[in-house]
Amino acid sequence: MGEKNILYIGGFELPDKNAAAHRVVSIARMLRELGFYVVFLNRTTDNTFNGEQKNYYGFKCIEIKKHLNKISRLKELFDISYVVHWLNTNEDIWAIIAYNYPAIALNRLRGICKKRGILCIADVTEWYGVMDRSLVYKFTKSLDIAFRMKYVHKKIDGVIVISSYLEEYYKSFLPVVKIPPLVDTNDLKWTFKDIKKHKGIRFVYAGTPSREKEKLDSMIKSIEYLSRKYDVYLDIVGISKEQFINIYNYNRPIKNVSFHGRLSHVDTLKLVAKDDYSIIIRDENRVTIAGFPTKFVESITCGTKVVANSVGDLTDYLKTGDLGFLVHSTNIKDITSILEIAIRNKGKKIVNKKIFDYRCYINIFACFVETMSQKRRGIK
Protein backbone atom coordinates (compact mmCIF):
# COMPACT_ATOMS: atom_id res chain seq x y z
CA MET A 1 0.00 0.00 0.00
CA GLY A 2 1.18 3.50 -0.81
CA GLU A 3 0.91 6.83 1.00
CA LYS A 4 -2.36 7.89 -0.61
CA ASN A 5 -4.75 5.55 1.17
CA ILE A 6 -8.02 6.91 2.53
CA LEU A 7 -10.45 5.18 4.87
CA TYR A 8 -14.08 6.31 4.43
CA ILE A 9 -16.39 5.52 7.37
CA GLY A 10 -19.95 6.34 8.37
CA GLY A 11 -23.62 5.46 8.12
CA PHE A 12 -23.79 4.66 4.42
CA GLU A 13 -25.04 1.35 3.06
CA LEU A 14 -23.32 0.37 -0.16
CA PRO A 15 -23.85 -0.08 -2.99
CA ASP A 16 -27.03 2.03 -3.25
CA LYS A 17 -29.28 1.49 -0.25
CA ASN A 18 -29.39 5.11 0.90
CA ALA A 19 -28.51 8.62 -0.26
CA ALA A 20 -25.35 8.49 1.82
CA ALA A 21 -24.04 5.62 -0.31
CA HIS A 22 -24.45 7.62 -3.52
CA ARG A 23 -22.68 10.60 -1.95
CA VAL A 24 -19.60 8.80 -0.66
CA VAL A 25 -19.14 6.84 -3.90
CA SER A 26 -19.10 10.07 -5.93
CA ILE A 27 -16.51 11.63 -3.64
CA ALA A 28 -14.46 8.43 -3.75
CA ARG A 29 -14.53 8.57 -7.55
CA MET A 30 -13.07 12.07 -7.47
CA LEU A 31 -10.39 10.95 -5.05
CA ARG A 32 -9.55 8.00 -7.28
CA GLU A 33 -9.08 10.31 -10.25
CA LEU A 34 -6.79 12.44 -8.09
CA GLY A 35 -4.59 9.40 -7.42
CA PHE A 36 -5.94 8.13 -4.11
CA TYR A 37 -6.94 4.61 -3.05
CA VAL A 38 -10.21 4.61 -1.10
CA VAL A 39 -11.39 1.84 1.23
CA PHE A 40 -14.89 1.89 2.72
CA LEU A 41 -15.91 0.61 6.13
CA ASN A 42 -19.59 -0.07 5.61
CA ARG A 43 -22.23 -0.96 8.20
CA THR A 44 -24.78 -3.25 6.59
CA THR A 45 -28.26 -4.39 7.59
CA ASP A 46 -28.17 -7.17 5.00
CA ASN A 47 -29.45 -10.39 6.59
CA THR A 48 -27.20 -12.43 4.28
CA PHE A 49 -24.09 -10.69 5.60
CA ASN A 50 -21.29 -13.18 6.33
CA GLY A 51 -18.33 -10.92 7.05
CA GLU A 52 -16.76 -11.16 3.63
CA GLN A 53 -14.95 -8.29 1.94
CA LYS A 54 -16.87 -6.71 -0.95
CA ASN A 55 -16.01 -4.64 -3.98
CA TYR A 56 -18.36 -1.87 -5.09
CA TYR A 57 -17.67 0.28 -8.14
CA GLY A 58 -14.05 -0.80 -8.03
CA PHE A 59 -13.60 0.17 -4.36
CA LYS A 60 -12.65 -2.22 -1.60
CA CYS A 61 -15.34 -2.38 1.07
CA ILE A 62 -15.04 -3.97 4.49
CA GLU A 63 -18.53 -4.68 5.81
CA ILE A 64 -19.55 -4.70 9.45
CA LYS A 65 -22.91 -5.98 10.64
CA LYS A 66 -25.13 -3.16 11.85
CA HIS A 67 -27.10 -4.15 14.93
CA LEU A 68 -30.42 -2.39 15.41
CA ASN A 69 -31.04 -3.01 19.14
CA LYS A 70 -30.87 -0.01 21.48
CA ILE A 71 -27.69 -1.06 23.32
CA SER A 72 -25.74 -1.53 20.08
CA ARG A 73 -27.01 1.78 18.70
CA LEU A 74 -25.90 3.52 21.89
CA LYS A 75 -22.50 1.87 21.66
CA GLU A 76 -22.05 3.22 18.13
CA LEU A 77 -22.04 6.75 19.54
CA PHE A 78 -18.57 6.26 21.02
CA ASP A 79 -17.11 2.95 19.78
CA ILE A 80 -14.27 3.19 17.23
CA SER A 81 -12.66 -0.20 17.90
CA TYR A 82 -13.27 -1.49 14.37
CA VAL A 83 -11.60 1.64 12.92
CA VAL A 84 -8.61 1.34 15.25
CA HIS A 85 -8.27 -2.33 14.32
CA TRP A 86 -8.09 -1.39 10.64
CA LEU A 87 -5.52 1.35 11.34
CA ASN A 88 -3.36 -1.10 13.30
CA THR A 89 -3.25 -3.52 10.38
CA ASN A 90 -2.60 -0.96 7.64
CA GLU A 91 0.18 1.56 7.19
CA ASP A 92 0.63 4.84 5.33
CA ILE A 93 -2.92 6.15 5.76
CA TRP A 94 -3.29 9.62 4.27
CA ALA A 95 -6.68 10.44 5.79
CA ILE A 96 -9.88 9.19 7.35
CA ILE A 97 -13.10 10.71 6.04
CA ALA A 98 -16.01 10.38 8.47
CA TYR A 99 -19.52 10.75 7.06
CA ASN A 100 -21.93 12.36 9.58
CA TYR A 101 -20.08 10.53 12.35
CA PRO A 102 -21.23 10.52 16.01
CA ALA A 103 -19.60 13.27 18.05
CA ILE A 104 -17.82 11.31 20.80
CA ALA A 105 -16.56 8.68 18.38
CA LEU A 106 -15.33 11.36 15.97
CA ASN A 107 -13.61 13.27 18.75
CA ARG A 108 -11.80 10.10 19.86
CA LEU A 109 -10.86 9.41 16.26
CA ARG A 110 -9.55 12.96 15.89
CA GLY A 111 -7.12 12.39 18.74
CA ILE A 112 -5.86 9.09 17.30
CA CYS A 113 -5.38 10.62 13.86
CA LYS A 114 -3.43 13.53 15.32
CA LYS A 115 -1.04 11.19 17.14
CA ARG A 116 -0.45 9.13 13.99
CA GLY A 117 -0.08 12.02 11.56
CA ILE A 118 -3.29 11.12 9.71
CA LEU A 119 -5.73 13.71 8.44
CA CYS A 120 -9.22 13.62 9.98
CA ILE A 121 -11.85 15.01 7.60
CA ALA A 122 -15.61 15.17 8.07
CA ASP A 123 -18.19 14.79 5.32
CA VAL A 124 -21.14 16.82 6.62
CA THR A 125 -24.48 16.67 4.82
CA GLU A 126 -27.12 17.51 7.43
CA TRP A 127 -27.83 19.33 10.66
CA TYR A 128 -30.20 16.72 11.96
CA GLY A 129 -33.37 17.34 13.90
CA VAL A 130 -35.09 15.14 16.50
CA MET A 131 -38.79 15.80 15.88
CA ASP A 132 -41.25 12.94 16.51
CA ARG A 133 -38.79 10.96 18.64
CA SER A 134 -38.84 9.69 22.20
CA LEU A 135 -37.65 11.98 25.00
CA VAL A 136 -34.59 9.81 25.66
CA TYR A 137 -33.65 9.80 21.98
CA LYS A 138 -34.20 13.56 21.71
CA PHE A 139 -31.96 14.26 24.71
CA THR A 140 -29.15 11.90 23.62
CA LYS A 141 -29.23 12.85 19.96
CA SER A 142 -29.50 16.58 20.63
CA LEU A 143 -26.34 16.46 22.73
CA ASP A 144 -24.55 14.44 20.06
CA ILE A 145 -25.57 16.83 17.27
CA ALA A 146 -24.64 19.98 19.19
CA PHE A 147 -21.25 18.61 20.27
CA ARG A 148 -20.43 17.40 16.77
CA MET A 149 -21.60 20.41 14.75
CA LYS A 150 -20.51 23.16 17.14
CA TYR A 151 -17.27 21.73 18.57
CA VAL A 152 -15.77 18.57 17.08
CA HIS A 153 -16.02 19.55 13.42
CA LYS A 154 -14.26 22.83 14.16
CA LYS A 155 -11.29 20.95 15.66
CA ILE A 156 -10.57 18.52 12.81
CA ASP A 157 -8.44 19.11 9.71
CA GLY A 158 -11.12 19.91 7.14
CA VAL A 159 -14.77 19.46 6.19
CA ILE A 160 -16.60 18.53 3.01
CA VAL A 161 -20.06 20.10 3.16
CA ILE A 162 -23.18 19.71 1.04
CA SER A 163 -24.65 23.22 1.22
CA SER A 164 -23.87 26.93 1.31
CA TYR A 165 -25.34 27.12 4.81
CA LEU A 166 -22.76 24.67 6.19
CA GLU A 167 -20.00 26.27 4.12
CA GLU A 168 -20.72 29.66 5.67
CA TYR A 169 -20.89 28.14 9.14
CA TYR A 170 -17.49 26.43 9.00
CA LYS A 171 -15.34 28.49 6.60
CA SER A 172 -13.91 30.79 9.30
CA PHE A 173 -12.75 27.83 11.41
CA LEU A 174 -11.06 25.39 9.01
CA PRO A 175 -10.65 24.46 5.33
CA VAL A 176 -14.00 23.66 3.73
CA VAL A 177 -15.22 22.60 0.29
CA LYS A 178 -18.85 22.57 -0.84
CA ILE A 179 -19.79 19.47 -2.84
CA PRO A 180 -23.49 18.87 -3.61
CA PRO A 181 -24.82 15.35 -4.23
CA LEU A 182 -23.11 14.07 -7.39
CA VAL A 183 -23.56 11.26 -9.88
CA ASP A 184 -21.63 9.45 -12.60
CA THR A 185 -23.68 10.05 -15.73
CA ASN A 186 -21.78 7.25 -17.47
CA ASP A 187 -23.47 4.68 -15.23
CA LEU A 188 -25.95 2.55 -17.16
CA LYS A 189 -28.72 3.38 -14.69
CA TRP A 190 -28.99 6.84 -16.28
CA THR A 191 -29.82 5.33 -19.69
CA PHE A 192 -33.57 4.97 -20.03
CA LYS A 193 -35.08 2.88 -22.80
CA ASP A 194 -38.66 2.08 -23.73
CA ILE A 195 -40.22 4.68 -21.43
CA LYS A 196 -43.95 4.30 -21.97
CA LYS A 197 -46.16 7.31 -22.44
CA HIS A 198 -48.74 8.03 -19.78
CA LYS A 199 -52.00 9.87 -19.67
CA GLY A 200 -52.28 13.33 -18.20
CA ILE A 201 -49.59 15.19 -16.26
CA ARG A 202 -47.69 13.17 -13.68
CA PHE A 203 -45.68 14.55 -10.76
CA VAL A 204 -43.49 12.31 -8.64
CA TYR A 205 -42.19 12.49 -5.08
CA ALA A 206 -39.44 9.99 -4.24
CA GLY A 207 -37.90 9.79 -0.79
CA THR A 208 -38.43 9.03 2.87
CA PRO A 209 -40.64 11.83 4.14
CA SER A 210 -40.98 13.18 7.66
CA ARG A 211 -43.18 15.94 9.04
CA GLU A 212 -39.99 17.77 10.00
CA LYS A 213 -38.92 18.08 6.36
CA GLU A 214 -41.38 17.34 3.54
CA LYS A 215 -44.78 18.97 3.06
CA LEU A 216 -46.10 15.84 1.40
CA ASP A 217 -49.61 16.46 2.74
CA SER A 218 -49.66 19.88 1.07
CA MET A 219 -48.54 18.34 -2.23
CA ILE A 220 -51.42 15.86 -2.11
CA LYS A 221 -53.96 18.57 -1.29
CA SER A 222 -52.74 20.64 -4.25
CA ILE A 223 -52.97 17.68 -6.62
CA GLU A 224 -56.47 16.91 -5.36
CA TYR A 225 -57.55 20.50 -6.06
CA LEU A 226 -55.94 20.62 -9.51
CA SER A 227 -57.48 17.28 -10.49
CA ARG A 228 -60.85 19.04 -10.66
CA LYS A 229 -59.55 21.03 -13.63
CA TYR A 230 -56.68 18.99 -15.10
CA ASP A 231 -55.85 15.35 -15.79
CA VAL A 232 -53.10 15.37 -13.14
CA TYR A 233 -51.60 12.65 -10.93
CA LEU A 234 -48.96 12.22 -8.22
CA ASP A 235 -46.69 9.18 -7.83
CA ILE A 236 -45.21 8.67 -4.36
CA VAL A 237 -42.19 6.41 -3.92
CA GLY A 238 -40.78 5.49 -0.53
CA ILE A 239 -43.82 4.90 1.66
CA SER A 240 -47.21 3.21 1.51
CA LYS A 241 -50.56 4.95 1.77
CA GLU A 242 -50.97 3.67 5.33
CA GLN A 243 -47.56 5.02 6.34
CA PHE A 244 -48.39 8.41 4.87
CA ILE A 245 -51.67 8.59 6.79
CA ASN A 246 -49.88 7.70 10.05
CA ILE A 247 -46.99 10.14 9.55
CA TYR A 248 -49.17 13.12 8.66
CA ASN A 249 -52.35 12.18 10.60
CA TYR A 250 -54.15 12.65 7.30
CA ASN A 251 -57.93 12.24 7.36
CA ARG A 252 -58.99 13.67 3.99
CA PRO A 253 -59.85 11.74 0.81
CA ILE A 254 -56.80 10.97 -1.34
CA LYS A 255 -57.46 11.28 -5.07
CA ASN A 256 -55.24 10.84 -8.15
CA VAL A 257 -52.31 9.67 -5.99
CA SER A 258 -50.46 6.36 -6.44
CA PHE A 259 -48.37 5.05 -3.54
CA HIS A 260 -45.62 2.71 -4.79
CA GLY A 261 -43.95 1.93 -1.45
CA ARG A 262 -40.22 1.23 -1.47
CA LEU A 263 -38.70 0.53 -4.88
CA SER A 264 -35.17 -0.32 -5.93
CA HIS A 265 -33.02 2.66 -6.83
CA VAL A 266 -33.07 1.74 -10.52
CA ASP A 267 -36.87 1.35 -10.58
CA THR A 268 -37.24 4.68 -8.78
CA LEU A 269 -35.10 6.41 -11.39
CA LYS A 270 -37.15 4.85 -14.20
CA LEU A 271 -40.34 6.26 -12.67
CA VAL A 272 -38.77 9.69 -12.20
CA ALA A 273 -37.56 9.67 -15.82
CA LYS A 274 -41.04 8.69 -17.04
CA ASP A 275 -42.98 11.36 -15.15
CA ASP A 276 -43.24 15.01 -16.14
CA TYR A 277 -41.99 16.67 -12.96
CA SER A 278 -40.49 15.84 -9.59
CA ILE A 279 -41.85 17.77 -6.65
CA ILE A 280 -39.93 18.73 -3.50
CA ILE A 281 -41.71 20.96 -0.97
CA ARG A 282 -40.01 21.34 2.40
CA ASP A 283 -40.48 23.44 5.50
CA GLU A 284 -37.80 26.08 5.91
CA ASN A 285 -35.79 25.14 8.99
CA ARG A 286 -32.19 24.36 9.81
CA VAL A 287 -32.59 20.71 8.84
CA THR A 288 -33.70 21.54 5.31
CA ILE A 289 -31.48 24.60 4.77
CA ALA A 290 -28.33 22.74 5.86
CA GLY A 291 -29.04 19.78 3.58
CA PHE A 292 -29.44 19.27 -0.15
CA PRO A 293 -31.98 16.77 -1.52
CA THR A 294 -30.34 13.99 -3.51
CA LYS A 295 -33.65 13.51 -5.32
CA PHE A 296 -33.26 16.95 -6.90
CA VAL A 297 -29.93 15.90 -8.41
CA GLU A 298 -31.30 12.56 -9.57
CA SER A 299 -34.34 14.15 -11.18
CA ILE A 300 -32.24 16.64 -13.15
CA THR A 301 -29.93 13.82 -14.27
CA CYS A 302 -33.02 11.86 -15.40
CA GLY A 303 -34.00 14.86 -17.51
CA THR A 304 -37.07 15.56 -15.37
CA LYS A 305 -37.67 19.11 -14.22
CA VAL A 306 -38.37 19.88 -10.58
CA VAL A 307 -40.98 21.93 -8.76
CA ALA A 308 -39.48 22.94 -5.40
CA ASN A 309 -39.79 25.67 -2.83
CA SER A 310 -37.06 28.18 -2.08
CA VAL A 311 -35.12 26.29 0.57
CA GLY A 312 -31.33 26.56 0.70
CA ASP A 313 -29.28 26.06 -2.45
CA LEU A 314 -32.23 24.91 -4.57
CA THR A 315 -33.08 28.57 -5.10
CA ASP A 316 -29.84 29.05 -7.07
CA TYR A 317 -30.70 26.23 -9.47
CA LEU A 318 -34.34 27.19 -10.07
CA LYS A 319 -33.95 30.94 -10.63
CA THR A 320 -34.06 30.79 -14.43
CA GLY A 321 -36.71 28.13 -14.99
CA ASP A 322 -34.39 25.96 -17.08
CA LEU A 323 -34.46 23.18 -14.46
CA GLY A 324 -37.96 23.66 -13.11
CA PHE A 325 -40.17 26.01 -11.16
CA LEU A 326 -39.66 27.74 -7.83
CA VAL A 327 -42.35 27.90 -5.17
CA HIS A 328 -41.78 30.84 -2.86
CA SER A 329 -43.62 29.47 0.17
CA THR A 330 -45.18 26.28 1.52
CA ASN A 331 -48.64 27.86 1.45
CA ILE A 332 -51.01 25.48 -0.39
CA LYS A 333 -52.29 28.34 -2.54
CA ASP A 334 -48.74 29.15 -3.72
CA ILE A 335 -47.90 25.47 -4.30
CA THR A 336 -51.05 24.99 -6.36
CA SER A 337 -50.37 28.11 -8.40
CA ILE A 338 -46.87 26.98 -9.41
CA LEU A 339 -48.00 23.42 -10.11
CA GLU A 340 -50.57 24.87 -12.49
CA ILE A 341 -47.84 26.85 -14.27
CA ALA A 342 -45.82 23.63 -14.56
CA ILE A 343 -48.84 21.81 -16.02
CA ARG A 344 -49.25 24.48 -18.68
CA ASN A 345 -45.54 24.27 -19.56
CA LYS A 346 -45.33 20.48 -19.92
CA GLY A 347 -42.98 19.29 -22.65
CA LYS A 348 -40.08 21.72 -22.23
CA LYS A 349 -37.08 19.45 -21.57
CA ILE A 350 -33.84 19.99 -19.66
CA VAL A 351 -30.94 20.74 -22.01
CA ASN A 352 -28.01 19.95 -19.69
CA LYS A 353 -28.49 16.78 -17.63
CA LYS A 354 -24.82 16.57 -16.61
CA ILE A 355 -24.49 19.55 -14.28
CA PHE A 356 -24.17 17.23 -11.27
CA ASP A 357 -21.70 14.80 -12.85
CA TYR A 358 -18.79 14.35 -10.44
CA ARG A 359 -16.28 15.24 -13.17
CA CYS A 360 -17.57 18.83 -13.10
CA TYR A 361 -16.35 19.19 -9.51
CA ILE A 362 -12.92 17.56 -9.68
CA ASN A 363 -11.02 20.85 -10.03
CA ILE A 364 -12.82 22.39 -7.05
CA PHE A 365 -12.20 19.27 -4.99
CA ALA A 366 -8.54 19.12 -6.08
CA CYS A 367 -7.94 22.55 -4.51
CA PHE A 368 -9.30 21.29 -1.20
CA VAL A 369 -7.16 18.14 -1.45
CA GLU A 370 -4.07 20.27 -2.05
CA THR A 371 -4.86 22.31 1.06
CA MET A 372 -5.20 19.07 3.00
CA SER A 373 -1.89 17.84 1.59
CA GLN A 374 -0.14 20.95 2.84
CA LYS A 375 -1.75 20.52 6.23
CA ARG A 376 -0.68 16.88 6.40
CA ARG A 377 2.93 17.82 5.70
CA GLY A 378 2.65 20.10 8.72
CA ILE A 379 1.36 17.40 11.08
CA LYS A 380 3.73 14.61 9.98
C-alpha positions in Angstrom: 0.0 0.0 0.0 1.2 3.5 -0.8 0.9 6.8 1.0 -2.4 7.9 -0.6 -4.8 5.6 1.2 -8.0 6.9 2.5 -10.5 5.2 4.9 -14.1 6.3 4.4 -16.4 5.5 7.4 -20.0 6.3 8.4 -23.6 5.5 8.1 -23.8 4.7 4.4 -25.0 1.3 3.1 -23.3 0.4 -0.2 -23.8 -0.1 -3.0 -27.0 2.0 -3.3 -29.3 1.5 -0.3 -29.4 5.1 0.9 -28.5 8.6 -0.3 -25.3 8.5 1.8 -24.0 5.6 -0.3 -24.4 7.6 -3.5 -22.7 10.6 -2.0 -19.6 8.8 -0.7 -19.1 6.8 -3.9 -19.1 10.1 -5.9 -16.5 11.6 -3.6 -14.5 8.4 -3.8 -14.5 8.6 -7.5 -13.1 12.1 -7.5 -10.4 10.9 -5.0 -9.5 8.0 -7.3 -9.1 10.3 -10.3 -6.8 12.4 -8.1 -4.6 9.4 -7.4 -5.9 8.1 -4.1 -6.9 4.6 -3.1 -10.2 4.6 -1.1 -11.4 1.8 1.2 -14.9 1.9 2.7 -15.9 0.6 6.1 -19.6 -0.1 5.6 -22.2 -1.0 8.2 -24.8 -3.3 6.6 -28.3 -4.4 7.6 -28.2 -7.2 5.0 -29.5 -10.4 6.6 -27.2 -12.4 4.3 -24.1 -10.7 5.6 -21.3 -13.2 6.3 -18.3 -10.9 7.1 -16.8 -11.2 3.6 -15.0 -8.3 1.9 -16.9 -6.7 -1.0 -16.0 -4.6 -4.0 -18.4 -1.9 -5.1 -17.7 0.3 -8.1 -14.1 -0.8 -8.0 -13.6 0.2 -4.4 -12.7 -2.2 -1.6 -15.3 -2.4 1.1 -15.0 -4.0 4.5 -18.5 -4.7 5.8 -19.6 -4.7 9.4 -22.9 -6.0 10.6 -25.1 -3.2 11.9 -27.1 -4.1 14.9 -30.4 -2.4 15.4 -31.0 -3.0 19.1 -30.9 0.0 21.5 -27.7 -1.1 23.3 -25.7 -1.5 20.1 -27.0 1.8 18.7 -25.9 3.5 21.9 -22.5 1.9 21.7 -22.0 3.2 18.1 -22.0 6.7 19.5 -18.6 6.3 21.0 -17.1 3.0 19.8 -14.3 3.2 17.2 -12.7 -0.2 17.9 -13.3 -1.5 14.4 -11.6 1.6 12.9 -8.6 1.3 15.2 -8.3 -2.3 14.3 -8.1 -1.4 10.6 -5.5 1.3 11.3 -3.4 -1.1 13.3 -3.3 -3.5 10.4 -2.6 -1.0 7.6 0.2 1.6 7.2 0.6 4.8 5.3 -2.9 6.1 5.8 -3.3 9.6 4.3 -6.7 10.4 5.8 -9.9 9.2 7.3 -13.1 10.7 6.0 -16.0 10.4 8.5 -19.5 10.8 7.1 -21.9 12.4 9.6 -20.1 10.5 12.3 -21.2 10.5 16.0 -19.6 13.3 18.0 -17.8 11.3 20.8 -16.6 8.7 18.4 -15.3 11.4 16.0 -13.6 13.3 18.7 -11.8 10.1 19.9 -10.9 9.4 16.3 -9.6 13.0 15.9 -7.1 12.4 18.7 -5.9 9.1 17.3 -5.4 10.6 13.9 -3.4 13.5 15.3 -1.0 11.2 17.1 -0.5 9.1 14.0 -0.1 12.0 11.6 -3.3 11.1 9.7 -5.7 13.7 8.4 -9.2 13.6 10.0 -11.8 15.0 7.6 -15.6 15.2 8.1 -18.2 14.8 5.3 -21.1 16.8 6.6 -24.5 16.7 4.8 -27.1 17.5 7.4 -27.8 19.3 10.7 -30.2 16.7 12.0 -33.4 17.3 13.9 -35.1 15.1 16.5 -38.8 15.8 15.9 -41.2 12.9 16.5 -38.8 11.0 18.6 -38.8 9.7 22.2 -37.6 12.0 25.0 -34.6 9.8 25.7 -33.7 9.8 22.0 -34.2 13.6 21.7 -32.0 14.3 24.7 -29.1 11.9 23.6 -29.2 12.8 20.0 -29.5 16.6 20.6 -26.3 16.5 22.7 -24.5 14.4 20.1 -25.6 16.8 17.3 -24.6 20.0 19.2 -21.3 18.6 20.3 -20.4 17.4 16.8 -21.6 20.4 14.8 -20.5 23.2 17.1 -17.3 21.7 18.6 -15.8 18.6 17.1 -16.0 19.6 13.4 -14.3 22.8 14.2 -11.3 20.9 15.7 -10.6 18.5 12.8 -8.4 19.1 9.7 -11.1 19.9 7.1 -14.8 19.5 6.2 -16.6 18.5 3.0 -20.1 20.1 3.2 -23.2 19.7 1.0 -24.7 23.2 1.2 -23.9 26.9 1.3 -25.3 27.1 4.8 -22.8 24.7 6.2 -20.0 26.3 4.1 -20.7 29.7 5.7 -20.9 28.1 9.1 -17.5 26.4 9.0 -15.3 28.5 6.6 -13.9 30.8 9.3 -12.8 27.8 11.4 -11.1 25.4 9.0 -10.7 24.5 5.3 -14.0 23.7 3.7 -15.2 22.6 0.3 -18.8 22.6 -0.8 -19.8 19.5 -2.8 -23.5 18.9 -3.6 -24.8 15.4 -4.2 -23.1 14.1 -7.4 -23.6 11.3 -9.9 -21.6 9.4 -12.6 -23.7 10.1 -15.7 -21.8 7.3 -17.5 -23.5 4.7 -15.2 -25.9 2.6 -17.2 -28.7 3.4 -14.7 -29.0 6.8 -16.3 -29.8 5.3 -19.7 -33.6 5.0 -20.0 -35.1 2.9 -22.8 -38.7 2.1 -23.7 -40.2 4.7 -21.4 -43.9 4.3 -22.0 -46.2 7.3 -22.4 -48.7 8.0 -19.8 -52.0 9.9 -19.7 -52.3 13.3 -18.2 -49.6 15.2 -16.3 -47.7 13.2 -13.7 -45.7 14.6 -10.8 -43.5 12.3 -8.6 -42.2 12.5 -5.1 -39.4 10.0 -4.2 -37.9 9.8 -0.8 -38.4 9.0 2.9 -40.6 11.8 4.1 -41.0 13.2 7.7 -43.2 15.9 9.0 -40.0 17.8 10.0 -38.9 18.1 6.4 -41.4 17.3 3.5 -44.8 19.0 3.1 -46.1 15.8 1.4 -49.6 16.5 2.7 -49.7 19.9 1.1 -48.5 18.3 -2.2 -51.4 15.9 -2.1 -54.0 18.6 -1.3 -52.7 20.6 -4.2 -53.0 17.7 -6.6 -56.5 16.9 -5.4 -57.6 20.5 -6.1 -55.9 20.6 -9.5 -57.5 17.3 -10.5 -60.8 19.0 -10.7 -59.6 21.0 -13.6 -56.7 19.0 -15.1 -55.9 15.3 -15.8 -53.1 15.4 -13.1 -51.6 12.7 -10.9 -49.0 12.2 -8.2 -46.7 9.2 -7.8 -45.2 8.7 -4.4 -42.2 6.4 -3.9 -40.8 5.5 -0.5 -43.8 4.9 1.7 -47.2 3.2 1.5 -50.6 5.0 1.8 -51.0 3.7 5.3 -47.6 5.0 6.3 -48.4 8.4 4.9 -51.7 8.6 6.8 -49.9 7.7 10.1 -47.0 10.1 9.6 -49.2 13.1 8.7 -52.3 12.2 10.6 -54.1 12.7 7.3 -57.9 12.2 7.4 -59.0 13.7 4.0 -59.8 11.7 0.8 -56.8 11.0 -1.3 -57.5 11.3 -5.1 -55.2 10.8 -8.1 -52.3 9.7 -6.0 -50.5 6.4 -6.4 -48.4 5.0 -3.5 -45.6 2.7 -4.8 -43.9 1.9 -1.4 -40.2 1.2 -1.5 -38.7 0.5 -4.9 -35.2 -0.3 -5.9 -33.0 2.7 -6.8 -33.1 1.7 -10.5 -36.9 1.3 -10.6 -37.2 4.7 -8.8 -35.1 6.4 -11.4 -37.2 4.9 -14.2 -40.3 6.3 -12.7 -38.8 9.7 -12.2 -37.6 9.7 -15.8 -41.0 8.7 -17.0 -43.0 11.4 -15.1 -43.2 15.0 -16.1 -42.0 16.7 -13.0 -40.5 15.8 -9.6 -41.9 17.8 -6.7 -39.9 18.7 -3.5 -41.7 21.0 -1.0 -40.0 21.3 2.4 -40.5 23.4 5.5 -37.8 26.1 5.9 -35.8 25.1 9.0 -32.2 24.4 9.8 -32.6 20.7 8.8 -33.7 21.5 5.3 -31.5 24.6 4.8 -28.3 22.7 5.9 -29.0 19.8 3.6 -29.4 19.3 -0.2 -32.0 16.8 -1.5 -30.3 14.0 -3.5 -33.7 13.5 -5.3 -33.3 16.9 -6.9 -29.9 15.9 -8.4 -31.3 12.6 -9.6 -34.3 14.2 -11.2 -32.2 16.6 -13.2 -29.9 13.8 -14.3 -33.0 11.9 -15.4 -34.0 14.9 -17.5 -37.1 15.6 -15.4 -37.7 19.1 -14.2 -38.4 19.9 -10.6 -41.0 21.9 -8.8 -39.5 22.9 -5.4 -39.8 25.7 -2.8 -37.1 28.2 -2.1 -35.1 26.3 0.6 -31.3 26.6 0.7 -29.3 26.1 -2.4 -32.2 24.9 -4.6 -33.1 28.6 -5.1 -29.8 29.0 -7.1 -30.7 26.2 -9.5 -34.3 27.2 -10.1 -34.0 30.9 -10.6 -34.1 30.8 -14.4 -36.7 28.1 -15.0 -34.4 26.0 -17.1 -34.5 23.2 -14.5 -38.0 23.7 -13.1 -40.2 26.0 -11.2 -39.7 27.7 -7.8 -42.4 27.9 -5.2 -41.8 30.8 -2.9 -43.6 29.5 0.2 -45.2 26.3 1.5 -48.6 27.9 1.4 -51.0 25.5 -0.4 -52.3 28.3 -2.5 -48.7 29.1 -3.7 -47.9 25.5 -4.3 -51.0 25.0 -6.4 -50.4 28.1 -8.4 -46.9 27.0 -9.4 -48.0 23.4 -10.1 -50.6 24.9 -12.5 -47.8 26.9 -14.3 -45.8 23.6 -14.6 -48.8 21.8 -16.0 -49.2 24.5 -18.7 -45.5 24.3 -19.6 -45.3 20.5 -19.9 -43.0 19.3 -22.6 -40.1 21.7 -22.2 -37.1 19.5 -21.6 -33.8 20.0 -19.7 -30.9 20.7 -22.0 -28.0 19.9 -19.7 -28.5 16.8 -17.6 -24.8 16.6 -16.6 -24.5 19.5 -14.3 -24.2 17.2 -11.3 -21.7 14.8 -12.9 -18.8 14.3 -10.4 -16.3 15.2 -13.2 -17.6 18.8 -13.1 -16.3 19.2 -9.5 -12.9 17.6 -9.7 -11.0 20.9 -10.0 -12.8 22.4 -7.0 -12.2 19.3 -5.0 -8.5 19.1 -6.1 -7.9 22.6 -4.5 -9.3 21.3 -1.2 -7.2 18.1 -1.4 -4.1 20.3 -2.1 -4.9 22.3 1.1 -5.2 19.1 3.0 -1.9 17.8 1.6 -0.1 21.0 2.8 -1.7 20.5 6.2 -0.7 16.9 6.4 2.9 17.8 5.7 2.7 20.1 8.7 1.4 17.4 11.1 3.7 14.6 10.0 
